[in-house]
């Protein structure tokens, strides 16, 4: 009775003979002599209990059993080669999947740039981004549900591995025709008692806190008409002439017909910051390489609207 056990090397020998239909050429292809090759084929036939080659004629021919095995054996060898390659790529940090949560305001330019850089430099890595609030990102990183996060908060000390990735100034978004557009220079005091569209006090997160601190520091009180959580929503309201707004400079990549942007003197104390965070555990080789690519994408921009280098 056939043992039904055979070695991986025997399949390689079989495929070589089946494709060459010549034992001498197959032996040369495998860098071995013909007698050991013939022995491996006989052992395989014995293990399977079938005849794989018809040797009765001058030309070696596959039997029906051999022709059927060739299809499966070729697929097995290809899968084995792919598995070996994948394992080596994973060890080098070239293969795998990385999930990243990001605050919606980072989706304007930063996340697409990260995705483009990873696609270009690490094409075998599956990048899974998801819009989330900062506190949701921190919780998911601590619990291990996320690998990385682009967030407005670095978390509490020792809670996360965090590095400053973006530090950019705010700009003033105004509707076309607004009176302030005629000014050579716009200051914060020009915003006092002016119709203003603010980040939401409930969902605006760090951006709302920064703006509240900024206004309190200068003693000014814009007339807040609307509070919205997302930058793109704020800009659409500005575009309709409903007020002006302070937004991170990267927001200038959103262009609308009735929307204008102007610099405003604020100072470096109040800036829009984004941190690239990972969980408290030591990052894997893959994650460390992904972080390197992301940081290059964030700190070495190609466009003129991107952020200043991190502080």
C-alpha positions as a printed Julia matrix, in Angstrom:
311×3 Matrix{Float64}:
   0.0    0.0     0.0
   1.32   3.45   -0.84
   2.52   5.51    2.13
   0.98   8.71    0.73
   3.94  10.66    2.14
   6.38  12.52   -0.05
   8.91  15.29    0.3
   8.71  18.82   -0.98
  11.94  18.28   -2.91
  10.34  15.36   -4.77
   7.65  17.7    -6.07
  10.34  20.04   -7.39
  11.99  17.1    -9.15
   8.68  15.98  -10.61
   7.8   19.45  -11.95
  11.23  19.82  -13.54
  10.9   16.5   -15.38
   7.27  17.18  -16.29
   8.15  20.53  -17.83
  11.31  19.38  -19.58
  10.05  15.87  -20.48
  13.7   14.9   -20.39
  15.54  13.54  -17.33
  18.95  14.86  -18.4
  17.75  18.44  -18.94
  15.7   18.33  -15.74
  18.78  17.15  -13.78
  20.85  20.01  -15.2
  18.09  22.45  -14.3
  18.13  21.18  -10.71
  21.94  21.14  -10.59
  22.09  17.42   -9.89
  22.92  14.23  -11.76
  20.36  12.04  -13.5
  20.43   8.89  -11.27
  19.44  10.71   -8.03
  16.71  12.52   -9.96
  15.31   9.23  -11.3
  15.37   7.83   -7.76
  13.35  10.79   -6.41
  10.72  10.28   -9.1
  10.45   6.56   -8.27
  10.1    7.36   -4.57
   7.33   9.85   -5.36
   5.49   7.34   -7.54
   5.79   4.71   -4.82
   4.51   7.12   -2.15
   1.51   8.05   -4.29
   0.88   4.6    -5.68
   0.63   5.84   -9.28
   2.78   6.0   -12.39
   3.57   9.61  -13.3
   5.61   9.14  -16.49
   5.33   6.8   -19.46
   8.9    5.64  -20.11
   7.98   2.94  -22.63
   8.78   5.14  -25.59
  11.88   7.08  -26.56
  10.18  10.28  -25.39
   9.19  10.75  -21.77
   5.45  11.46  -21.52
   3.16  12.34  -18.65
   0.52   9.82  -17.7
  -3.0   11.12  -16.9
  -2.08  10.94  -13.21
   1.12  12.9   -13.89
  -0.68  15.57  -15.9
  -3.15  16.02  -13.07
  -0.39  16.21  -10.44
   1.52  18.81  -12.46
  -1.25  21.36  -12.03
  -1.45  20.89   -8.28
   2.31  20.57   -7.76
   3.0   23.79   -9.66
   0.46  25.64   -7.52
   1.94  24.16   -4.31
   5.45  25.26   -5.26
   4.28  28.73   -6.2
   2.42  29.11   -2.91
   5.43  27.87   -0.98
   7.7   30.35   -2.76
   5.23  33.16   -2.05
   4.98  32.13    1.61
   8.76  32.17    1.94
   9.03  35.56    0.26
   6.23  36.97    2.42
   7.9   35.72    5.6
  11.18  37.37    4.62
   9.41  40.62    3.72
   7.56  40.59    7.03
  10.83  40.08    8.91
  12.32  43.08    7.08
   9.23  45.18    7.79
   8.15  45.3     4.15
   4.86  43.42    4.38
   1.81  43.63    6.6
  -1.1   45.88    7.53
  -1.14  49.14    9.5
  -4.25  50.85   10.84
  -4.24  54.56   11.66
  -6.86  56.81   13.17
  -6.71  60.48   12.3
  -8.52  63.63   13.31
 -10.68  64.9    10.41
  -8.7   68.12   10.06
  -5.63  66.02    9.18
  -7.51  64.51    6.25
  -7.26  67.68    4.17
  -3.67  67.16    3.1
  -1.59  65.22    5.59
  -3.26  61.81    5.41
  -3.41  61.75    1.58
   0.3   62.61    1.53
   1.01  59.78    3.96
  -1.03  57.34    1.85
   0.82  58.43   -1.3
   4.22  58.02    0.38
   3.38  54.54    1.69
   2.01  53.47   -1.69
   5.23  54.63   -3.31
   7.78  53.39   -0.76
   6.04  50.4     0.86
   3.59  49.06   -1.76
   3.16  45.7     0.01
   1.87  47.31    3.2
  -1.92  47.61    3.53
  -2.68  51.05    4.97
  -6.06  51.4     6.69
  -6.87  55.0     7.73
 -10.02  55.97    9.65
 -11.43  59.34   10.74
 -11.82  59.59   14.51
 -11.81  62.12   17.33
  -8.59  62.59   19.32
  -9.89  60.91   22.49
 -11.14  57.95   20.43
  -7.71  57.57   18.85
  -5.95  57.63   22.23
  -8.3   54.98   23.64
  -7.88  52.75   20.56
  -4.09  53.03   20.69
  -3.96  52.08   24.37
  -6.28  49.09   23.83
  -4.33  47.95   20.76
  -7.21  48.44   18.32
  -5.1   50.9    16.32
  -1.44  50.82   15.33
  -0.98  54.57   14.81
  -2.83  57.83   15.28
  -2.63  61.38   14.0
  -4.07  63.32   16.88
  -4.18  66.79   18.41
  -3.11  65.39   21.79
   0.05  63.44   22.66
  -1.82  61.79   25.53
  -0.81  61.79   29.14
   2.89  61.32   29.95
   3.94  57.72   29.37
   0.54  56.8    27.96
   1.61  56.76   24.3
   4.68  56.98   22.13
   4.15  60.4    20.55
   6.2   62.72   18.38
   5.31  66.12   17.03
   4.69  65.71   13.31
   3.07  69.0    12.29
   3.28  72.49   13.72
   1.65  75.11   11.51
   0.23  78.6    11.93
  -3.4   79.59   11.62
  -4.69  81.64    8.7
  -7.84  83.7     8.36
 -10.54  82.41    6.03
 -12.84  85.13    4.66
 -15.64  85.32    2.14
 -14.87  87.15   -1.11
 -15.6   90.85   -0.78
 -15.13  90.99    2.99
 -13.96  94.38    4.25
 -10.81  92.93    5.87
  -9.49  91.84    2.49
  -8.67  95.49    1.76
  -6.23  95.61    4.7
  -2.51  95.32    4.02
  -2.13  93.54    7.35
  -4.77  91.82    9.47
  -4.37  91.5    13.24
  -6.34  89.69   15.9
  -7.93  92.95   17.01
  -9.64  93.14   13.61
 -11.64  90.07   14.68
 -13.17  91.77   17.72
 -16.99  91.93   17.41
 -16.76  90.43   13.89
 -19.08  87.63   12.75
 -17.06  84.49   13.42
 -17.46  80.78   12.74
 -15.76  78.82   15.5
 -14.82  75.23   16.16
 -17.43  73.56   18.34
 -16.98  73.82   22.09
 -18.18  70.2    22.35
 -16.54  68.56   19.31
 -13.92  71.07   18.25
 -11.29  69.57   20.51
  -7.83  71.13   20.7
  -8.49  73.67   17.94
 -11.35  75.23   19.93
  -9.22  75.3    23.08
  -6.39  77.04   21.23
  -8.71  79.66   19.8
 -10.39  80.31   23.15
  -6.97  80.76   24.77
  -5.89  83.04   21.94
  -8.92  85.33   22.25
  -8.65  85.4    26.05
  -4.96  86.24   25.84
  -5.65  89.23   23.57
  -8.87  90.26   25.28
 -10.99  90.14   22.14
 -14.48  88.75   21.6
 -15.47  87.8    18.04
 -19.22  87.44   17.56
 -19.6   83.67   17.24
 -22.51  82.94   14.91
 -21.97  79.23   14.33
 -19.98  76.44   15.97
 -18.93  73.48   13.82
 -16.65  70.52   14.49
 -15.05  70.03   11.07
 -12.81  72.41    9.14
 -14.39  71.7     5.77
 -17.83  72.57    7.18
 -16.49  75.82    8.62
 -14.98  76.78    5.27
 -18.24  76.14    3.44
 -20.02  78.45    5.88
 -17.35  81.1     5.28
 -17.76  80.61    1.55
 -21.45  81.52    1.89
 -20.58  84.8     3.61
 -21.76  83.76    7.07
 -18.63  84.86    8.89
 -14.85  84.52    9.03
 -12.79  81.78   10.67
  -9.31  80.87   11.89
  -8.18  77.57   10.41
  -4.87  75.67   10.19
  -2.78  76.75    7.21
  -3.05  73.31    5.59
  -6.76  74.07    5.13
  -5.78  76.37    2.27
  -5.73  73.28    0.07
  -9.53  73.5     0.12
 -10.41  75.96   -2.61
 -13.9   77.39   -3.07
 -15.03  80.14   -5.46
 -16.16  82.54   -2.74
 -13.38  81.76   -0.25
 -10.21  83.75    0.42
  -7.29  83.16    2.79
  -5.06  85.74    4.44
  -2.18  85.49    6.92
  -2.78  86.93   10.37
  -0.24  87.96   13.0
  -0.68  85.57   15.92
   2.78  84.49   17.02
   4.33  81.08   17.49
   2.7   80.43   20.85
  -0.61  79.51   19.25
  -0.15  76.95   16.5
  -2.01  74.0    15.07
  -0.16  70.84   16.11
  -0.58  67.22   15.14
   1.18  64.31   16.84
   1.99  60.93   15.34
   1.27  58.44   18.11
   1.58  54.71   18.68
   0.64  52.49   21.6
   2.8   52.07   24.7
   4.42  48.85   23.43
   7.72  48.8    21.52
   6.84  49.12   17.83
   7.48  46.22   15.46
   9.98  46.44   12.61
   7.1   47.09   10.21
   5.59  49.84   12.35
   8.95  51.54   12.85
   9.52  51.64    9.09
   6.01  52.95    8.44
   6.55  55.72   11.0
   9.77  56.75    9.24
   7.96  57.04    5.92
   5.1   58.98    7.51
   7.4   61.44    9.23
   9.24  62.12    5.97
   5.91  62.74    4.25
   4.85  65.15    6.99
   8.08  67.06    7.53
   9.45  67.22    3.99
   6.47  68.48    1.99
   6.49  69.05   -1.73
   3.75  71.68   -1.7
   4.03  75.29   -0.61
   1.04  75.04    1.69
   2.46  72.39    3.98
   3.57  72.91    7.55
   6.8   74.25    8.94
   9.3   71.67   10.25
   8.42  70.34   13.71
   9.64  72.38   16.64
